Amino acid sequence: MHQDDSVDVVIVTALEKERDAVLRYLNSPQRVETKNRVVYKSYLKHENSESGYQVGVLCLGGMGNVLASSAVTQAINDWNPAVIILTGIAGGVQGSERVLGDLIVAEQIVGYELGKLTDVGTESRFEALRSTHLLIKKARNFPDQKWAYDQRIISRPDGTSRPIPKVHFGVVVFGEKVIADTITIPELQHAWTQLIGVEMESFGTALAVYQSDSVPAMIMVKGICDWADLNKSYEWQEYAADVAAAYVVNFLRSNPIRCRESNRVQPRVAPNFSGKTKIMLCRRLSKDWKDLADYFDIPEYKRARFSQGYECQEIWEWLQDRNQLHRLRKALKFIDREDLIELLGD
C-alpha cells in the first residue's frame, strides 16, 4: 500500500444519514471513489497540537454484520488504520438512567442468534468480542464539556432541553434482524444483565478487526433512537446519529490513541490549479506520463484502468483525490520536465 493511501482512523456507518451526521463535524471532507465505493477523507487536527488524524468515513450503504465485516476488512487492507470506530444509531435497552438520544458504548459485543435446535427448544450459543480496552478507558474519562455542549448538535425532537446526553457503557448484542417485539430484549437480559443496546454491525466490524494482521483499535459509539420494541419509529434517528457523531469527532480531537505515523502533521492546502493549466500540462507531457506514474508509485492495477490517451488526466485526478497536487513541481523536475513547471505558476 502506498503511503498516500494511508488513513489513521476509519469511521464506519451503516446508513447515509449516519455518515452525513459525521461529515457535518469534519473540516472540508473530500469525496473519494475507491474500489466501487465512495468514501470521504478529512484531516482532523488534535486540540492544542499541530498534529492530527487523517480520517476516512466509510458508509456501508446497508445494515448487517456480513456487509460490515467485508467492508471493514477491505478498509483495513487498503488503509492500514490505527483505529476503527463504528457509529450511528442503535436500539437501546430501557433503564432508569437511559433516555432516547443518550449514547451507548459497547465494552462487549455479543451475538445472540447462533444456537442449537433441540426437542425442548433452542439452546443459545452466544459469541462475544470486546472493544479495545485503551479506547474504552479513554472514553470513560472523556469529559462532557469536551463534546456535549457543541453548538452544532441539533435540537431534540421532543422539544425538551435536557442538559446533556449521557454516555452508557456495557454489553451490546447483535443480530441480523431488526428487533421490534416485547419478548427478545427481556430474554437477553436474563443472560446479559449489563445489556444496554442492540444493533446489527458491531460484531462484523469487531470480527474484521480481530482477524486482521494489523489489529487496529476498535470501539462502537451509537445513539439510542428507539427501545427495540413495538413503538419503533424514525423520529429520533437524526438526533441520535448527530449526537453520536458529535461525540466521536470531538473524542478523536482529544488524540486518544497514537496513529501509525506519530508525527503526522496537517497536509498542505491544495493548490487551486485551473482547468486550463490541467489541459496545457497534459497535452505537453505526452508519453512522459509513465515516468510521472512511477514517481508517485501509482499501482499497476490503477494504471491499467487509465483511459488510453488520457493518462495524464487520470494521474492528475489521482493526485487531486489524495490532496497531493502540490507535489507536481518536484515530480516534473525529477523526470526532467522542468519546462512544464512554469505552467503551474508560483
C-alpha positions as CSV (number, residue, x, y, z in Angstrom):
1,M,0.0,0.0,0.0
2,H,1.3,3.4,-0.9
3,Q,1.8,5.9,1.9
4,D,-0.5,8.5,0.3
5,D,-3.4,6.0,0.7
6,S,-2.9,5.6,4.5
7,V,-5.7,6.7,6.9
8,D,-5.3,6.8,10.7
9,V,-8.9,6.5,11.7
10,V,-11.8,4.9,9.8
11,I,-15.3,5.9,11.0
12,V,-17.8,3.3,9.8
13,T,-21.6,3.9,9.5
14,A,-24.3,1.7,8.1
15,L,-26.6,4.3,6.7
16,E,-26.1,7.5,4.8
17,K,-28.0,9.6,7.4
18,E,-25.3,8.4,9.9
19,R,-22.5,9.2,7.5
20,D,-23.9,12.7,6.8
21,A,-24.1,13.4,10.5
22,V,-20.3,12.6,10.8
23,L,-19.4,14.8,7.8
24,R,-21.1,17.8,9.5
25,Y,-18.4,17.8,12.2
26,L,-15.4,17.3,9.9
27,N,-13.4,20.0,8.2
28,S,-14.0,20.1,4.4
29,P,-14.3,16.3,3.8
30,Q,-13.2,15.3,0.3
31,R,-15.3,12.7,-1.6
32,V,-13.1,9.9,-3.0
33,E,-14.2,6.9,-5.1
34,T,-12.2,3.8,-4.4
35,K,-12.9,0.2,-5.5
36,N,-16.5,0.8,-6.4
37,R,-17.2,2.5,-3.0
38,V,-17.5,6.2,-2.2
39,V,-15.6,7.3,0.9
40,Y,-14.8,10.7,2.4
41,K,-11.5,11.9,3.8
42,S,-10.6,14.7,6.1
43,Y,-7.8,15.9,8.3
44,L,-8.8,16.3,11.9
45,K,-6.5,18.4,14.0
46,H,-5.9,17.5,17.6
47,E,-6.8,20.1,20.2
48,N,-3.8,22.2,21.3
49,S,-1.5,20.5,18.9
50,E,-0.1,20.7,15.4
51,S,-0.6,17.0,14.8
52,G,-3.8,15.2,13.9
53,Y,-5.5,12.2,12.2
54,Q,-6.2,11.5,8.6
55,V,-9.8,10.3,8.9
56,G,-11.7,8.2,6.4
57,V,-15.5,7.9,6.6
58,L,-16.9,4.7,5.2
59,C,-20.7,4.2,4.7
60,L,-21.7,0.6,4.3
61,G,-24.9,1.5,2.5
62,G,-26.9,-1.0,4.4
63,M,-27.3,-3.0,7.6
64,G,-25.8,-6.3,8.7
65,N,-22.7,-7.9,10.0
66,V,-21.7,-9.7,6.8
67,L,-21.6,-6.4,5.0
68,A,-19.8,-4.7,7.8
69,S,-17.1,-7.4,8.1
70,S,-16.4,-7.4,4.3
71,A,-16.2,-3.6,4.0
72,V,-14.1,-3.1,7.2
73,T,-11.7,-5.9,6.1
74,Q,-11.2,-4.1,2.8
75,A,-10.7,-0.8,4.6
76,I,-8.1,-2.3,6.8
77,N,-6.2,-3.8,3.9
78,D,-6.4,-0.6,1.8
79,W,-5.6,2.0,4.5
80,N,-3.9,0.2,7.5
81,P,-5.7,2.4,10.0
82,A,-4.8,2.6,13.7
83,V,-8.4,2.9,14.8
84,I,-11.8,1.7,13.6
85,I,-14.9,3.5,15.1
86,L,-18.4,2.3,14.4
87,T,-21.0,5.0,14.9
88,G,-24.6,5.8,14.1
89,I,-27.9,4.7,15.7
90,A,-29.0,1.7,17.7
91,G,-31.8,0.3,19.7
92,G,-31.4,0.9,23.5
93,V,-32.4,-1.2,26.5
94,Q,-34.6,0.8,28.8
95,G,-33.2,1.6,32.2
96,S,-33.8,4.2,35.0
97,E,-31.0,6.5,33.7
98,R,-31.3,5.9,29.9
99,V,-33.4,8.1,27.6
100,L,-33.8,8.4,23.9
101,G,-30.8,10.4,22.5
102,D,-28.3,9.0,25.0
103,L,-25.2,7.2,23.8
104,I,-24.2,3.6,24.2
105,V,-20.6,2.4,24.1
106,A,-20.0,-1.3,23.6
107,E,-17.5,-2.8,26.1
108,Q,-18.6,-6.3,25.0
109,I,-20.3,-7.3,21.7
110,V,-22.4,-10.4,21.9
111,G,-24.1,-12.4,19.2
112,Y,-27.4,-14.0,20.2
113,E,-28.7,-15.7,17.0
114,L,-26.5,-18.8,16.9
115,G,-28.0,-21.8,18.7
116,K,-28.8,-25.5,18.8
117,L,-32.3,-26.7,18.0
118,T,-33.5,-29.4,20.4
119,D,-36.8,-31.2,21.2
120,V,-37.3,-28.8,24.1
121,G,-36.5,-25.6,22.2
122,T,-33.5,-23.6,21.1
123,E,-30.2,-23.7,23.1
124,S,-28.5,-20.3,22.7
125,R,-24.8,-20.3,21.8
126,F,-23.5,-16.8,22.4
127,E,-20.5,-15.3,20.6
128,A,-18.6,-12.5,22.2
129,L,-15.9,-10.0,21.2
130,R,-14.6,-6.9,23.1
131,S,-13.8,-3.4,22.1
132,T,-10.2,-2.2,22.7
133,H,-9.6,-1.7,26.4
134,L,-7.5,1.5,25.9
135,L,-10.2,3.2,23.9
136,I,-12.9,2.2,26.4
137,K,-10.7,3.7,29.2
138,K,-10.2,6.9,27.3
139,A,-13.9,7.1,26.5
140,R,-14.8,6.7,30.2
141,N,-12.6,9.6,31.1
142,F,-13.6,11.8,28.2
143,P,-15.3,14.8,29.9
144,D,-18.8,16.0,28.9
145,Q,-17.6,19.6,28.4
146,K,-15.4,18.4,25.5
147,W,-18.3,17.4,23.4
148,A,-21.8,17.6,24.9
149,Y,-22.0,21.4,24.6
150,D,-21.0,21.5,20.9
151,Q,-23.2,24.2,19.4
152,R,-23.6,22.2,16.2
153,I,-25.7,19.5,17.9
154,I,-29.2,19.6,16.5
155,S,-32.3,20.1,18.7
156,R,-34.1,17.2,20.4
157,P,-37.2,16.1,18.5
158,D,-39.3,16.2,21.6
159,G,-38.6,19.9,22.1
160,T,-37.1,19.3,25.6
161,S,-33.8,20.8,26.7
162,R,-32.2,18.1,28.8
163,P,-28.8,19.5,29.7
164,I,-26.6,16.8,28.1
165,P,-26.9,13.3,26.7
166,K,-25.5,10.6,28.9
167,V,-22.9,8.0,27.8
168,H,-23.6,4.4,28.9
169,F,-21.1,1.6,28.9
170,G,-21.9,-2.1,28.8
171,V,-23.0,-5.1,26.7
172,V,-24.4,-4.6,23.2
173,V,-25.9,-7.5,21.4
174,F,-26.0,-8.0,17.6
175,G,-28.2,-10.0,15.3
176,E,-29.3,-10.0,11.6
177,K,-32.9,-8.9,12.3
178,V,-34.4,-5.6,13.4
179,I,-36.0,-6.2,16.9
180,A,-39.5,-4.8,17.3
181,D,-41.2,-7.0,19.8
182,T,-41.6,-7.2,23.6
183,I,-40.0,-10.6,24.1
184,T,-36.5,-10.6,22.8
185,I,-34.8,-7.9,24.9
186,P,-36.1,-9.3,28.3
187,E,-34.9,-12.8,27.4
188,L,-31.5,-11.4,26.5
189,Q,-31.3,-9.5,29.8
190,H,-31.6,-12.8,31.7
191,A,-28.3,-13.9,30.2
192,W,-26.6,-10.5,30.0
193,T,-27.5,-8.3,32.9
194,Q,-25.3,-5.4,31.7
195,L,-27.2,-5.2,28.4
196,I,-27.6,-1.6,27.2
197,G,-28.3,-1.9,23.4
198,V,-28.9,-3.9,20.3
199,E,-27.7,-3.2,16.7
200,M,-26.6,-5.1,13.5
201,E,-23.0,-4.2,12.5
202,S,-20.8,-4.2,15.6
203,F,-19.8,-7.9,15.6
204,G,-18.9,-7.9,11.9
205,T,-16.8,-4.8,12.5
206,A,-15.1,-6.3,15.5
207,L,-14.5,-9.6,13.8
208,A,-12.8,-7.9,10.8
209,V,-10.5,-6.1,13.3
210,Y,-9.8,-9.3,15.3
211,Q,-8.9,-11.3,12.2
212,S,-6.7,-8.6,10.6
213,D,-2.9,-8.8,10.7
214,S,-2.5,-5.2,11.9
215,V,-5.3,-5.4,14.5
216,P,-6.3,-1.7,14.8
217,A,-8.0,-0.5,17.9
218,M,-11.8,-0.6,17.7
219,I,-14.8,1.0,19.6
220,M,-18.5,1.3,18.9
221,V,-20.4,4.5,19.9
222,K,-24.1,4.8,18.9
223,G,-27.1,7.0,19.8
224,I,-30.3,5.4,21.1
225,C,-33.1,6.1,18.6
226,D,-35.7,3.6,20.0
227,W,-36.2,0.8,22.5
228,A,-36.3,-2.1,20.0
229,D,-40.0,-2.7,20.8
230,L,-43.4,-2.3,19.2
231,N,-43.1,1.5,19.3
232,K,-40.2,1.7,16.9
233,S,-40.2,4.9,14.8
234,Y,-37.9,7.2,12.8
235,E,-38.5,10.2,15.0
236,W,-35.2,10.1,17.0
237,Q,-32.9,8.7,14.3
238,E,-31.5,12.0,13.0
239,Y,-30.8,13.3,16.5
240,A,-29.3,10.1,17.8
241,A,-26.9,9.9,14.8
242,D,-26.0,13.6,15.3
243,V,-25.2,13.2,19.0
244,A,-23.1,10.1,18.3
245,A,-21.2,12.0,15.5
246,A,-20.5,14.9,17.8
247,Y,-19.1,12.6,20.5
248,V,-16.9,10.6,18.1
249,V,-15.3,13.6,16.3
250,N,-14.6,15.5,19.5
251,F,-13.3,12.3,21.1
252,L,-10.8,12.0,18.2
253,R,-9.7,15.6,18.7
254,S,-8.5,14.6,22.2
255,N,-5.9,12.3,20.5
256,P,-7.0,9.1,22.3
257,I,-4.5,6.8,20.6
258,R,-1.2,7.1,18.7
259,C,-1.6,6.8,15.0
260,R,0.7,4.7,12.7
261,E,2.7,7.8,11.9
262,S,3.0,9.6,15.2
263,N,4.4,12.7,13.7
264,R,1.7,13.2,11.1
265,V,1.0,16.9,10.6
266,Q,-1.6,18.8,8.7
267,P,-1.3,18.5,5.0
268,R,-0.8,21.5,2.8
269,V,-3.7,23.4,1.4
270,A,-4.4,22.0,-2.0
271,P,-3.2,24.4,-4.8
272,N,-6.0,25.9,-6.8
273,F,-4.9,25.0,-10.4
274,S,-7.3,26.0,-13.2
275,G,-8.8,23.7,-15.8
276,K,-6.7,25.5,-18.4
277,T,-3.5,24.6,-16.5
278,K,-4.5,20.9,-16.4
279,I,-5.2,20.9,-20.2
280,M,-2.0,22.5,-21.2
281,L,0.2,20.4,-18.9
282,C,-1.4,17.1,-20.0
283,R,-1.1,18.0,-23.7
284,R,2.6,18.6,-23.4
285,L,3.5,15.8,-21.0
286,S,2.8,13.2,-23.7
287,K,4.5,9.8,-23.1
288,D,6.3,11.0,-20.0
289,W,3.2,10.2,-18.1
290,K,4.7,6.8,-17.3
291,D,7.7,8.4,-15.5
292,L,5.2,10.6,-13.6
293,A,3.2,7.5,-12.6
294,D,6.4,5.8,-11.5
295,Y,7.4,8.8,-9.4
296,F,4.1,8.7,-7.5
297,D,4.2,4.9,-7.2
298,I,0.8,4.5,-8.8
299,P,0.0,0.8,-8.7
300,E,-0.1,-1.2,-11.9
301,Y,-3.8,-2.1,-11.4
302,K,-4.6,1.6,-11.2
303,R,-2.7,2.3,-14.4
304,A,-4.4,-0.5,-16.2
305,R,-7.7,1.4,-15.7
306,F,-6.4,4.6,-17.2
307,S,-8.3,5.6,-20.4
308,Q,-5.9,5.5,-23.4
309,G,-4.8,8.9,-24.4
310,Y,-5.9,10.5,-21.1
311,E,-3.3,9.0,-18.8
312,C,-2.1,12.4,-17.6
313,Q,-5.6,13.5,-16.7
314,E,-6.0,10.2,-14.8
315,I,-2.8,10.9,-12.8
316,W,-3.9,14.5,-12.1
317,E,-7.2,13.3,-10.7
318,W,-5.5,10.5,-8.7
319,L,-3.3,13.2,-7.1
320,Q,-6.2,15.5,-6.5
321,D,-8.2,12.8,-4.7
322,R,-5.2,12.4,-2.3
323,N,-4.6,16.2,-1.8
324,Q,-1.1,15.7,-3.5
325,L,-1.2,18.1,-6.4
326,H,1.3,20.3,-4.5
327,R,4.0,17.6,-5.3
328,L,3.8,18.1,-9.0
329,R,6.6,20.7,-9.2
330,K,9.2,18.4,-7.6
331,A,7.9,15.5,-9.7
332,L,8.3,17.3,-13.0
333,K,11.8,18.5,-12.1
334,F,12.8,14.9,-11.1
335,I,11.6,13.5,-14.5
336,D,13.5,16.3,-16.4
337,R,10.4,18.1,-17.5
338,E,11.2,21.4,-15.9
339,D,9.8,23.1,-19.0
340,L,6.3,22.3,-17.6
341,I,6.8,23.8,-14.1
342,E,6.1,27.3,-15.4
343,L,2.5,26.2,-16.2
344,L,1.8,25.7,-12.5
345,G,2.6,29.3,-11.7
346,D,4.3,30.5,-8.5
